[in-house]
Amino acid sequence: MAKEPTKRIVVIGAGIAGLSAASYLLRNGYAVTVVEQHDKPGGLCTSWKRKGYTIDYCVHWLLGTKPGTEYHQIWEELGALTNKDGSAVPIVNAETFSTIGLTGGEKIHLYGNIEQFRTELLRLGPEDEKQIDKLCKSLLSLSKIPLYALSEEKSLGKSIGRLNQMRHIIGHLAPLEEYAQRFSSPKIREFLGTLIPGEWSLASLTLGLSQQHIKGAGYPVGGSLNLARNMERVIKQLGGELRYRTKVAKIEVADGVAVGITTEQGETIDADYVISAADGHQTIHNFLGGTYMPQALQQAYETYPLFPSSVFVALGIDRDCSDLPHSSTPYLDPPMELADGTVVPHFSVAVYNYDDTLAPKGKTLVTVIMNTWNSGFWEGLAQTDRKQYELTKDGIAKQVIGYLEKEFGNIKEHIDMVDVSTPHSVIRYTGNWKGSYEGFAPTRKTLSRPLPKTLKGLDNFAMIGQWTSPGGGLPTAAQDGRDIAIRLCKQDKRQFSGKLPQ
Ligand SMILES: Cc1cc2nc3c(=O)[nH]c(=O)nc-3n(C[C@H](O)[C@H](O)[C@H](O)COP(=O)(O)OP(=O)(O)OC[C@H]3O[C@@H](n4cnc5c(N)ncnc54)[C@H](O)[C@@H]3O)c2cc1C
């Protein structure tokens, strides 16, 4: 039996963090209303339809797809891995994480299997055998440590395990550019400088790679929106209210206590507790008018590096594309130049030949993503010169098709759908600051200093989601939602349960 609702919680944002918070709070006896500006759940974890294709924007690898792990338990509890018809979401674990193009036509295959990856690195830089062995040994031990995510479970064994987890991760906090200096091979150095900015921690590469070895972070067939819809269904079953096309303008505060929200349409919704799972900058500056700004957050917004935003090109290819690599980062010679001034020496290509739910029979969705930190350019162009904005997008698509034709061949003649989105689209549909796709970037400093999730002087309020956990990502967002439910239960002296009521 579900517990009788006692308190009304308003959750702002139906991204993965907001959906998770709502789902766990409902099963623990809270009444929940989720307010979301878009017309669907998922936030950044989204897909959209064009000409029979489902354009998947987000999930490439999902930590927690391996049964028996704590993150898997969270996804299971949330119903994310159970489809509408009751079937389990199939998980694809590819043999290679990706293939990276280097100068001079060289390529490196990032094999999931660490021994194979070691052989590949030795091929590129035999002179670095000692460092390569060190790297692979530490990848192996990283892959073996359990990643703890269930915060309510406390025991001596778990505390020791968490310390062990931290000890391993600390070993991967060095900036990549600093770490790359340990290798003499120019090719290995080039590879280490290709995927991720040099100031980011080595962990941003090694955490993902180590999980591939144990098949701990696969791709969920059906893609991003399917995950969110699966979570949404459970919320509805639990009696949660989801209000789409409802944009929050303000969090109402009375005597230092959050008491509800007011929407852009002027409607006020009362609450005993407000959780913002929306963009952090907007929460602090717009919803709360900049009144509450702890020093740690101010420092983060002023100095922490961000994940970039992106220009994203989706192509429908009217052939099966099973001959193409599923994930690659070709070297672009000459580099592409975006209208915002960004020089793009590599872009990431996903050929969805492993998910036939995203394309009509016999066809394939291909997506290309290019990083840019210049979201302001796209915002300005879209607002001041719509025609030029559309022309610029067309030009990008043409260039991308040209590069793909050169890289793979047999592409150009088979295109029957083109769709381009920019940082302007990300900001418009998700509200994320500067269109960033994962919030604060993972560096030694950001990863070792947790950000506050509550604000001094403001009771009955919390912030969750990617802007409160540097490094971001889907599992952290889901964990954040669970943790806030644990916190509220503790505060209200309730026994938290992650399980669905019988
Ligand atoms: C291209 C891309 C690829 C990615 N790939 C992966 C991957 O493979 N694996 C992985 O783990 N992570 C990946 N990520 C990161 C992951 O998607 C995010 O970190 C995660 O989805 C963030 O979830 P969130 O709930 O914190 O925030 P969001 O998804 O941003 O959700 C916030 C929600 O709040 C809503 N909102 C904002 N303002 C308002 C308002 N004023 N009123 C009402 N609602 C509002 C938004 O519309 C949105 O729905 C990727 C991200 C991108 C963009």
The ligand as a Tripos MOL2 file, in Angstrom:
@<TRIPOS>MOLECULE
LIG
   53    58     1     0     0
SMALL
NO_CHARGES

@<TRIPOS>ATOM
      1 C1         24.6720   15.4320  -26.7630 C.3       1 LIG1
      2 C2         24.7270   14.8800  -25.3710 C.ar      1 LIG1
      3 C3         25.2050   13.6040  -25.1520 C.ar      1 LIG1
      4 C4         25.2520   13.1010  -23.8520 C.ar      1 LIG1
      5 N1         25.6560   11.8050  -23.6780 N.ar      1 LIG1
      6 C5         25.6030   11.2720  -22.4430 C.ar      1 LIG1
      7 C6         25.8890    9.8900  -22.2550 C.ar      1 LIG1
      8 O1         26.1540    9.1500  -23.2100 O.2       1 LIG1
      9 N2         25.8770    9.4000  -20.9740 N.ar      1 LIG1
     10 C7         25.5840   10.1930  -19.8860 C.ar      1 LIG1
     11 O2         25.5750    9.6830  -18.7530 O.2       1 LIG1
     12 N3         25.2890   11.5070  -20.0520 N.ar      1 LIG1
     13 C8         25.2860   12.0630  -21.2850 C.ar      1 LIG1
     14 N4         24.9630   13.3820  -21.4640 N.ar      1 LIG1
     15 C9         24.7160   14.2240  -20.2790 C.3       1 LIG1
     16 C10        23.3070   14.0550  -19.7320 C.3       1 LIG1
     17 O3         22.3880   14.1300  -20.7660 O.3       1 LIG1
     18 C11        23.0020   15.1730  -18.7300 C.3       1 LIG1
     19 O4         24.0630   15.3200  -17.8040 O.3       1 LIG1
     20 C12        21.7250   14.8770  -17.9470 C.3       1 LIG1
     21 O5         20.6880   14.5400  -18.8390 O.3       1 LIG1
     22 C13        21.3300   16.0950  -17.1060 C.3       1 LIG1
     23 O6         20.0930   15.8760  -16.5040 O.3       1 LIG1
     24 P1         19.4390   16.9630  -15.5680 P.3       1 LIG1
     25 O7         18.1070   16.4470  -15.1650 O.co2     1 LIG1
     26 O8         20.3880   17.3460  -14.4930 O.co2     1 LIG1
     27 O9         19.2850   18.2930  -16.4630 O.3       1 LIG1
     28 P2         18.4280   18.6140  -17.7720 P.3       1 LIG1
     29 O10        18.3840   17.4600  -18.6600 O.co2     1 LIG1
     30 O11        18.9470   19.8910  -18.3020 O.co2     1 LIG1
     31 O12        16.9550   18.8490  -17.2230 O.3       1 LIG1
     32 C14        16.5080   20.0800  -16.7320 C.3       1 LIG1
     33 C15        15.0360   20.2350  -17.0930 C.3       1 LIG1
     34 O13        14.5540   21.4530  -16.5320 O.3       1 LIG1
     35 C16        13.6920   22.0610  -17.4800 C.3       1 LIG1
     36 N5         13.6410   23.5070  -17.2280 N.ar      1 LIG1
     37 C17        14.6420   24.4060  -17.3680 C.ar      1 LIG1
     38 N6         14.2050   25.6280  -17.0600 N.ar      1 LIG1
     39 C18        12.8990   25.5000  -16.7160 C.ar      1 LIG1
     40 C19        11.9010   26.4270  -16.3090 C.ar      1 LIG1
     41 N7         12.1460   27.7320  -16.2090 N.pl3     1 LIG1
     42 N8         10.6590   25.9570  -16.0240 N.ar      1 LIG1
     43 C20        10.3810   24.6190  -16.1450 C.ar      1 LIG1
     44 N9         11.2880   23.7130  -16.5520 N.ar      1 LIG1
     45 C21        12.5330   24.1480  -16.8190 C.ar      1 LIG1
     46 C22        14.3410   21.7430  -18.8160 C.3       1 LIG1
     47 O14        13.4360   21.9100  -19.8970 O.3       1 LIG1
     48 C23        14.7770   20.3080  -18.6000 C.3       1 LIG1
     49 O15        13.7780   19.3840  -18.9630 O.3       1 LIG1
     50 C24        24.8690   13.9070  -22.7470 C.ar      1 LIG1
     51 C25        24.3880   15.1830  -22.9750 C.ar      1 LIG1
     52 C26        24.2900   15.6620  -24.2690 C.ar      1 LIG1
     53 C27        23.6920   17.0050  -24.5050 C.3       1 LIG1
@<TRIPOS>BOND
     1     1     2 1
     2     2     3 ar
     3     2    52 ar
     4     3     4 ar
     5     4     5 ar
     6     4    50 ar
     7     5     6 ar
     8     6     7 ar
     9     6    13 1
    10     7     8 2
    11     7     9 ar
    12     9    10 ar
    13    10    11 2
    14    10    12 ar
    15    12    13 ar
    16    13    14 ar
    17    14    15 1
    18    14    50 ar
    19    15    16 1
    20    16    17 1
    21    16    18 1
    22    18    19 1
    23    18    20 1
    24    20    21 1
    25    20    22 1
    26    22    23 1
    27    23    24 1
    28    24    25 2
    29    24    26 1
    30    24    27 1
    31    27    28 1
    32    28    29 2
    33    28    30 1
    34    28    31 1
    35    31    32 1
    36    32    33 1
    37    33    34 1
    38    33    48 1
    39    34    35 1
    40    35    36 1
    41    35    46 1
    42    36    37 ar
    43    36    45 ar
    44    37    38 ar
    45    38    39 ar
    46    39    40 ar
    47    39    45 ar
    48    40    41 1
    49    40    42 ar
    50    42    43 ar
    51    43    44 ar
    52    44    45 ar
    53    46    47 1
    54    46    48 1
    55    48    49 1
    56    50    51 ar
    57    51    52 ar
    58    52    53 1
@<TRIPOS>SUBSTRUCTURE
     1 LIG1         1 GROUP 0 **** ****
